[in-house]
Amino acid sequence: MCAEHAGRADRGPSVVTRRALRTTLSACTSFFVCLYALDRPAAATYALFAAVSMAALSHIPGTGRQRAAVMARATPTAWLLLTIGTYLAIRTWSAVAGMLLIGFFLAFVAAAGPRAAGAAPGLQLLYILPCFPPYAPDTLLERLAGATFGLLLLILAEVFLLPEKRGPTYRRMAAEAADTAARCVAELGRAPYTLSAAAAETAKEAGGSLRPFRVDEADRPAGPGLRDRALSHVGLAARTLLARLVNLPPPPPPPGPVPMEQEAEVLTAVGRAVTETADLLDGTADTTEAADVLRRVREQAAASAAREAPTTAPRGRRRAAVLEVTDAAVALATAAELAVRGRHARVPEDVDSGRFWYAGKRAPRLWWHRLAGHAGPRSVYFQNAVRISLALAAARTVAGVDSLPHGFWAMLAVLSLTRTTAAQTRATVRVAITGTMLGALVTGLLLALIAGHTTVYAIALPFVMFTAFRVGPVRGVGWAQGLFTLTVAFVFAQLAPVTWQLAEVRILDVIIGSLIGVVFGVLAWPRGAQRELHRAVALLLTTEAETVERATAAVVEGGPGHVPDDRPLQHALTMAESAFAQHQSEPRTTTEDPATDWQAAMMSGHHVLWGSRRLFVRGGPAVGPANGVRLDHRAAGVATRMRKAAEWAGAGAGEAADPRNGPPVPGGPATDGPPGVSSPRFFAALAWLNSLDVDVDRMTGADNPFGPSRPNGASGPPDPP
């Protein structure tokens, strides 16, 4: 999730050196073969820029083999874009319209995950390239052949030249976490039936290892496909299971049974199913028998708990917590089967289908679901797509109307320098223009000295290109723009006679493109994801509060179980997570509270979604008047704090007053002491509300602006891993 960590990893010296060498080798080889061996200048141009666009301008994460796989899948799209761009470029209006629509789509597809987002800029460049003179549709086959040749050499270089060792996959890390959970369950089945401090710490570390920023960006399960969705679900279920095991209350003291016979049976089934799940994820087993047994045991335990007479608080809490463990284990086993077997996985009808709505769905439908969910002005992916498409269309209009020489460079400047916030774009543009001017000065001097000696340019090009792609990513955008100016000058000097004035044109184009990027960065959502994150979290917390009240009311009233309509909560959670993901890659403002734990808001959304669904689906008798009042007050306190948190989060978007100065938020009546005898469903709801209270506390740490609401005697579980 943290793009900053991934960005630093992708720009390590050894990684950058390998990528620069692959780019240089594939681009220069394809260029020289097409230009000097085949005498095809058009093919040479497209071969070089195809390799450069997908290797240097794109930011595809992963090892060389992973990047090569993405490039291979993107090649048909590159052919389509080159064809459309060639035919639309004949007239300015059609080129601008195409730039607006295709530019939006290619930027918007970033919602599909890191791999799609990484390839999008390179594909944008391949569409931009044929939009400028010479307008020659008759050379389309030559252009396609050149681009294909350049991409083929790049793919081969990524696979075979200095291959990197792939780190641990998310699936492997999930298998290790499941194995840790199985060991914890085994320890809980032995006296004293609680986890030791060492085992609890190991469980927390295993859960923390599944946080997305701990995994290479290429291995994060962030795509819209079934397996990626299921693997992401595996990580969340494993973290939830480990947290439930760590926070499992101690068994009731004698004379009660220690542990209860049914509880021992449930924990045994959980241990076997989780062990089987670990083996399934690790690829050493292909069976779901233990998981099927666990599902039956879970349903029997839940039905038995619903039929039993009211019980005391210690026993009720322990039983509710054990049922929470089985729910998490069933979710983990089901998600793991989907992640491994895809559409061939079997999801039993008795499993909560709302969690696994994507099971059996085909890829086009899942892609549509992901993109449609972000098709609105509140999505940061939609905002970025609008911003970049308008800027590209404006640059193409200026280039077409004013016949801007080498207008391709102006659009390349828009594409490479426009950022998600206006402040970041302005800072980038200042450095880029400075680097371009210095690079243009050196370029002009070299062009004047070398003149028409084409051999010199050919010999120097590989060294100049390698330096540009080796130094630029490490030293910053100024160095990148300056060295790229020199690189493109040495390329064009081999295609046609040039003078020192080419450097002057390069400066003009970069300035025009940069100014267009700044203008649209200021006009279109200038604060990027920072303001949208505040809005999205405010909406998420408000929706959570409404869900908490509805779920608690259902428990108090009792009745048959049913599947709730939680689509509003799912959508709010999706919007908040996408804004949070982009927020990680943006510089923070000085006014933002560094203690704010935004990820805690995301976790609370998942806890509300899963917990409320369990309470709705399970059904059961009413909890009685006294405990009904107790639950109502407890839920009112949690919901009020969530709404207070929503007001605080919304203040970042609307510059409202600091809610820390507002009145304290009560958590319930003073008589809200420890519960007495009640139904198992009551204790399940109470445990859920206590855990949500902890989530709200974690959002801002010790400087919590929402005020305490946990009544005396009530205690929630510690922070989950």
N, C-alpha and C positions, 0 to 999 in steps of 0.2 A: 504493500500500500504506500509506503514512503518512497516517492520518486527520487528524493534526494539521495538516498542510499544507493538506489540502482544506478543513478546517474554517475555517482562517484566510481562505482565498480566498473561501469562501461568505459570510463575515461582513465583507467589506470594505465601507466606507461607501457606495460607489456601488451595489454589488450589493444591500445591505440596503435602501437607499432605493427602488430600483426594485421590489423584491419587496413592500415595505410599501405602496407606492402601488397596485400591482396588487391586493393582498389587500384593501385598504380600498375601492377602487373597486368590485370585484366583490361583496364581502360587503355593503357598504352599499346598493348599487344594487338587488341582488336582495332585500334585506330591506325596503327602502322600497317597492318595487314590489308585493311580496306583501302587506305589511301595510297600506299606505295606499291603493294603487290597486285591489287585489283584495280587501282585507279578509279575508285568510287568515292568521291568526296562526301556525298550525302550519306552513304552508308557509314563512312568513317566518323562523321559528326554524330550520328545517332548511336553508333556503337560506344563511343567514348562517353557521351552524356547519359546513356542508359546505365552503364556501369557506375558512373559517378553519382547519379541520382539515387540508385538503390543502395549504394554502399556508403556514401558520404553525407548526402542530404537526408536520407532516411535514418531513423534511429531504431532499427529492428534489434530487440534485445536477444541475448543468448549467445551460445557458442557458434562457431562457423557453420556446423551442420544444422543447427536450429535456424540460423539466418538463411541458409541455403534453401531449406524447406519452405520458408515463407516466400522467398523470392521465386521459387519454382511455381508455387501456387498463384503468385501475383502476375506471372508472365502473360497469361491470356488476357488479363485486365489491361496490362500494358499495351498489348496489340490493339485492343478495342479503343483505348484512349488515343493512341497515335493515329488510328484511322479516323476517329471522329474529329480530332483536332486538325488533321490535314484538310478535311472537307469544309469544316466550319470557318477556317481561317481566311477563306477567299474574300469574305465581306466582314467589315468591322462589326456591324450589328450582330451578325450570327456568332462571331468569335466572342463578343462580350456576353451574349446570352448564354453561350456554352460555358464560358468561364464562370458565370454566376451559378448556374445549375450544377455543373460537374464539380466546380470548386467547393460548393456547399456539401455535396454528397461525399466527396473524398475526405473532407474534414470531419463530417458528422459520423463517418464510419469508425472514428476513434472510440465511440461508445462500445464497440465490440471487443475492446480489450487492448493490452499493450502491443501485441503483435500487429493487429490491424492499424493501431495508431502509429506505430513505428514505420510501417510501409507507406502510409498515406502521403507524406511530403514528397517522397521519390516519385510516386505515381502522379502527384500534382505536376511535378516538373516534366514528366514525360508527356503530359497533355499540353503544357505550356509551350514546349519546344517547337512543335509544328505550327504554332499560331502566329508565326512571324515569317517575314520574307526569307527565302523565296517561296511564294505560294505555288507549289508544284505538285498537284495531286497525281500527276503521271509518275512521280518518283516514289509513290507510296510503298511499292513492293521493296524497293531498295532501302527505304527507311526502316521497314519492318525487319528486313534481313539483317541490317546493321545492328539494330537494337537487340535482336535475338542473339546475334553473335556475341555482342558485349555482355549481355546477361548470362549467356551460357558459360563464357570464360569466368565471369565473376562467381557463378555458382560452383564451378569446379574448383576455383581458388579457395572459396570458403570451406569446401569439404576437405580438400587434400593439402592445402598449404598451411603449415604450422598449426595443426588442429589443437584446439583447447580441450582440456578435460572438463567434462560436465560435472557440476556440483550435485549434491543430493536433491532429488526431485521432491515435490510436495507430497506425492503419493508415498514415497519412501518415508518421509518424515511423519506422515500420518500413520503409517504402519508402526513406526517406533512409538508414537504416542499411544496407539491402541495397545501395544504390548505392555507399556507402562501401566495403563489402566487395568489390564488383566492381572498384573502383579499386585496392584493395590487391592483389587477385589479379593484376591487370594488371601491377603493379609487381613482384610476385614472379616473373613470367614473364620479366623482363629482368635482365641482369647488374647487380649481384652476386647476384640471386635471393634477396634479403632485403629487408625493409621498412626504409625510412629512419625516423629518429627522429620526423620530422614526421608521416609517414603512420601510424606506430604510435600516436602521441598522438591523431590524428584518429579512429582506429579505437576507441580507448578511450573517447573522448568520445561517439562514436556509440552504443557499447554502453551507456554510462551513461545516455543519454537515454531508453532503453527501460525503465528501472526504473519501476515503476508510480507511485511518488509524484511523478514528474516530469510526470505527465499529469493533466489535470482528472479528478476522480473520476467524472464521468458518462461519460468516454471510456475508462475502464479496462476491459479485457476480462475482467471478473470474473464474468459471468453463467454459467448452466448450459447455455445453448444451444450449438448446434454452431459457429456463427460466432464467438462469444465464446471458446469453448475453443480453436478453431483460431487465432484472433488472438493469444491468450495464448501459444500454442505457437510462433507466428511470432516473437514477441519473444524467447522463450527460445532458439530456434534461431539467431536473428540474433546475439544476444549470444555464444552458444557459437561460432558461425562466426568472428566478429571476434576472439574470444580465441584461437582456434586459429591464425588467420592471424598475429596479433601474436607468438605463441609458437612459430611454425614454426622448427624447428632449421635451421641453415645446411646447405647441401648438402655432401656428403663432398668432401674435398680431392682434387686429382689424385693418382694417375692415373685415378680414377674419373670417369665422365661427369658433366658439370656443365651443365645438369641432365640427368637421365636422360630418354630419349626418351618413355617412357611417362608419366613425371611431367609433362612439358610438355603432353602430350595431356590428362591429367587436369585440370591447372590451366586449360587453355583451355576445357574443357567446364564447369568450375566457374564461370569468369568469365561465359560466355554464359548459363548457367542463372540465376545470381544477377542479372545485368542484366535478364533476362526477368522474374524474380520482382519486381524493383523496379518495372518498368513495369506488371506485373499489379496490384500493390498500389496503384500510383498511378493506375490506371484508364486508362492510355494504351496498353495492349496486352491482347490476349485470346488468348494462345497458350501452350502448354506444350511445344513441340517441343524446345527446348534442355534443358528439365528431363528429358524422356524420354531424350534422348541421354546426359545426365549419369548417369542411373540405369544405363544399359547400360555406360557407361565405368566406373562405380564397381564394378559386379559383375565386369567383366573384370579390373580392376586387383586386386580382392580375390582372385579366382580365380588370377590369375597369381602374386600374392605367396604364396599358399598352396602353389603348385607349385614355386616356386623353392627352390634350395638355401639352407642357412643363410648368413647374410651378416654383415658386420662391424657394430659398434655404430653408427658415424656414419650409414652408409647405412640400417641397419635403423630407426633413430630417425626419419630423414627420411621414409622410406617410410610408417612407421606414422602419422606426423603428417599426411602428405598424405592418407592414407585417412581420418583423423579429419576433415579439412577437407571431403572429399567427403561423408561421412556427414552432417555439419552442413548442408551445402548442399542435399542431397537432402531432409532434414527441413524446411528452410526453404521449399523450393519446394513440397513437398507440403502443408505447413500453410497456405501462402499461397493455394494453389488452393482449399482447403477454406474458408478465411476469406472468399474472394471469391465462390465459387460455391455454398457450402453443400452441401446434399444432392445437388446436380447435379455435384459435383466427382468426378473419377475418380481413385481411389487404386489404382495398379497392384499386382498380387498380389506382385510381388517386393520391394515396400517393406515394411519392418517394421510389420506391422499392429498390433502391440501399442501402439506410440506413438499410433496414430490409431484407437483402438478406437471412438471416437465417430463416425467417418465413416459417413454414411448413416443414422444413428439419428434418429428423430423427437423433437420437443421434449418430449412427455410422458415418454418413457423417459429422456431426459437430465435432466429435472427430478427424476424419481424417483431416479435414480442419485445426484444431488447431495444430496437430502434424506435418502435412506436412509444415505448415508455419514456423516451427522451425527446419526443417530438413536441416541444413546447418551450417557451421563453424562460422557464425556471430551470431548465437543464443547462449545465455548464458546457456540455458537448454541443448543444444547439447554439448557445451563445458564441462559442468559438467558431463554429461552422459559418454562422452569419457574418461574423467579423472578418474572417479570412476571405470568404467568397466576395463580399462587397469590396474589400481592398483589392483583390485580384482583378475584378471586373473594372474598377476605376483605373487601375494601372493599364489594363488592356485598352480602355477607351482613350486614355491620354496617348498611348503609343500609336494607336490607329489614327486618331484625328490629327495629331501633330507630326505624324511620320517620324517618330522618335527613332534615331539610329540605334540598332542593337537594343530595341525595347525589351527583348528577352531578359536582359540584365536587370531592368527595372522591376519586372515581375518576380525575378529570382530574389531580389532584395526584399520585396514585400513578403514573399514566402518564408524566407530564412530569418528575417529580423522582427516580424510582428510577434508579440508575446501576448499572454493572456491578460495582462494588466497594462494600463497606460504608462504607469511609472516605470515598469520593467521595459516596455518598448522604448521609451525616451532614453533610458540609460543605455540600452543596447545600441540604439541608433547613433548616439554620440560617439561611442567607442568604435562602431563599425565605420562611420564616415571618416574618423581620424585614421583608422587602419587602411581604408580604401585610398585615401589621399596619399598617404606615405607609400603604399604599394604602387599606386599609379605613377608617382614620381620616379620610383626605381624602374618601373616598367617603361616609362617614356625614355629614360636615359638608355636602357638596354636596347630598345627598338631603334633608337637613333644610331647606336654604335654598331649593332649587328646588321641592320638594314635588311636586305633581301637574301641573306645567307640562310636558306631553309635548313640546311644540314645542321647548323648550329642549334636551331630551335628544336630539331628532332632529337639531337643528342642530349640537350639540356632538359627536355620536357619530363622524362621519368624522375630525374633528381628534384626538379622543382615541384612536381606533383606529390612525390613522396614527402617532401618537407612540408608542404601545405597541409596534407592530411595527417601528418605526424605531429606537427607543432600546433595547428589550429585548435583541435579539441582540448589540448592541455593548457595552452596559454590564453585562450579566450577568443571572443568574436572579432576583436580588432586584428589580431594576428591572422585569424582565418580569412577575413575579408582582404587584407593586404596581400597575402600569399596567393589567394585564389585569383586576385586581379592579375598577378604575374602569370599564373597557370593558364588562364583563358587567353591571355595575350599570346602566349607561345603556341597555343592550339590554333587560333585564328591566323597567326602568321604563317602557318603551314598550309592553310586552306586557300588563302588569297593574299596578295601583297598588302602590307599594312605600314603605317607610319606611326610616329610618336603620338599622333592625335587620337589613336585608339584608346590610350590611357585617359585622355580628356573626356571621351565619350563614356568610358566606364564610370568616371566620377559623376558625370551628369546623370546617368541612369540610376546609379545607386542613391544619389541624393533625392531624385524624384520618387523612387520606390520607397525610400525611408520616410519621406514626408507623408506619402499616402498611408503608410502603415501607422504613423503617429496619429494622423487625423482620425482614422477609423478606430484606433485604439482608444482615443479620447471619447469618440461618439458612441461606440458600441460597448456597453458594460465595462467601463474603464477600470473598475476595481476587481475584475476577474472573479475568482471563486471565493474571495474573502467575504464579500457582502452576501453572495449567494449561499455560502455555508451557514451564515447566521440565519438567513431566512429559512433554509431547508431544515436546520436543526430545530428552529422555533416551530415549524409546521409538524415535524416529527414528534416533538414532545407534546404538542397539543393533541395530536391524534392518539398518542400513547395514553394520555390522561383519559380521553373518551373511552378507549378500549378497556382500560383498567376499571372504570366505573361500570361498563356494560358487563364485563366478565364477573365482577364481584356481585352485581345485582343478580346474575344468573345463578351463582352459588347460593346466595341468600334465599332466593325464591325456590330453588330446587326444580326438579322436573327432568324429562328425558333429555339426553344429549343430542346435539346437532352441530353441524359444521357452520361456523360463523362466516360472515362476509367481511374478510379482513383485507380486501383489495386496497382500500385507502391507506391503511397502515403499510402495506407492502410497497405501494408507490412512493409514499413519503420516505420510507427507508431507502429505496433505490436512489431518490434524488439527493438525500443527505450523503449517502456513500459516494456518489459520483462527485459531488462538490468537495467532499473531504479528500478524495483521491487527488483531485487537481490542486487543492490547497497545499498539499505536501510539496509541490514543485514550485510554489510561488514564494517570493520573499515576504516575510511577515511585516506588518505595519508596527510602528512604535506604540500605537494605542492599544494593541491587542494584548490581553492578559495572557502571559506565558503559562500561567498555571492551569488554564482551561484544558481539560482532557476531552477533546472532541470524540476520540474513539470510544470513550465511555458512553457517549450518546448513541453511537452506532450499536454498541453491545446492548444497551437498554432497549433499543428498538427490537432486536432479535429476542431478548428475554420476554418482552411484552407479547410479541407475535407468537412465540412457541408456547409460553405459559398460558396465555388466554385461550389458545386453541385447545390445549389439553383440558382445561377446566370446562370449556363449552362442550367438547366432544364426549367427555366422560359422563356427565350427568350425575344425578343422585338426589337424595332427599334434601329437604330444606334443613338448615343448620340450627333452627330454633330461634326464638325471639332474642334472647340475651346475646348469643354469639352472632346473630344477624346484625344487631346493633354494633357489636364490636368490629365486625368486618366492614360494615358501612363506614364507621368512623376511620378505620385504618385506611381503607381505600380513598376516602375523602382527603385524608392527610397526604397520601402519596400523590393523588391526582392534583391537589392544590400546589404541591411543591413542583410537580412537572410543569404546570401552567406558569408558575413563578419563574422556573428555569426557561420556559419558552419566551417570557417577556424579557428576560435578561439576554437570551440569545438574539432576539429580534432587535434589541437595542443597538447591536453592532451594525445593523443594516439601516436603522432609522435615526441614530444618534439620540436615542431617548435617554432619560435620566438613569443613573446607575441603580438597579434594584437593591443593591446592598443597603441603601439608605431607606428602603421601604420597611413596613411593619414585619415582624417575625411571622412565620407561617406555622400555625398550630398543627399538631399531628393527631389530635384526638382528645377526648375528655380525660380529665385527671384520674378518673376511676378505671381507666383502661389497663388493668393489671394482667397478670398471666392468665391464659384461658384455663377453664376447667375441663369438664367432660364434654366432648363434642364428636361430630362425625369425622371420618378421615378426609372428606372433601374440604371441610373447614380448615384442617391443619395444612392441607396442600395449598389452599388459597392464601393462608396466613404466611406460609413460608415463601410463596411467590411474591407477596407484597413486601415482605422484609428484604428480599433480594433486590427488588426494584428501588427501595429506599437507598440501599448501598450504591446502586448505579448512579443515582442522582448526586450522592455525596462525592463520588469519584470524579464527576465532571470538572470540579474546580479544586479538588484536593482539600487542604486545610483551610483555604480561604473561600469556603463555600458560601455563596451569596444567598442561598435559598433558605437558610435557617434549619435547625434540627427539627425533625418531626417524629423521631422514633420514641414512642412512649416508654416510660420507666418499666423495666422488666421485659420489654420486647427486644429481641436481638436478631439481627440479620446475619447471614453468613459473611465471612471475610471476602476480600476481593478475589474473584475467580482468577485462574492463571491467565 
